[in-house]
Structure formats: C-alpha cells, structure tokens
C-alpha cells in the first residue's frame, strides 16, 4: 500500500472540506510545531474503495510506544479502508469518531463473517492481536476519525 503526499491545492481542498468539523492543531509538550506533521493520500487503502486522507499530527518519535496519532478522513460516501490486521506488527488501534456516520466491521480471522457496528460521532472502536477490521463512510458527509496506533507491550 503506497501513500502519496498531497499537493498544496489538495491540502487546501482538504482543509475546506473539514474546516467546519475540526481545526487540526497539536500542542505537543516541548515542541513549537502546532500544525499537521504530514499529509497522506491513500487510494484503495488496504483494498478499500476510493480515497482516504491521513493527517499525521506527530513526527516519528514524538510519542512513546505509539506509531500513529492521526485524523483519518473518508471524504465521500462509500469510501472505505479495507480489512487489515495490526497483529503482524504487534499493534493495537483505537478509532475515535469525530464526525460523520459509517460502519465498522471486525472479524477474528480472514475467513470469518464480520461483526458490523454503526458509527457516529463519539463512538470508539479498538482492535488488537491477529483480528481484522475495516471501516466505510455511509453518509454524504465526510467521516472523520482520530486514529491512535500503539505498540503492544
């Protein structure tokens, strides 16, 4: 899966899309930077549909025991992140839904039938071990999720 950096125009368009939802700012102890550390564009992320944007809020090494602290934006209806696992990297992941409506799916094995959960602002999901998860935007509004990925002890 490859990530692409956003052009200046794409960054501006992304900010216009989310400006009524969030103002992505970080106040990281001991750091002067308060803006987004890196923008990523993922097409068909993990075999999903459409484009997903990640706004990485921290530089590598900023967080102890964490790999990711980022806003994930699924801008259009039916945009999705395909099934994937964090077990191969010994990670756990938390999704905090900030805005929008979606569906979260999880399963304990690739061949298992998924459990499905409706998502809305304020919902939290977690995944760990060898389990798989996926998410899809189910509304015309952007689905905005804050993602925290930590390393398992």
Secondary structure, DSSP 8 states (H G I E B T S, - for coil): ---B---HHHHHHHHHHHTTT-------TT----S-SEEEEEESGGG-SSEEEEEE-S-TTSSTTEEEEEEEEE-STT-EEEEEESGGGTEEEEEEEEESEEEEEEESSTTS--EEEEEETT-EEEE-TT-EEEEEE-SSS-EEEEEEEEE--
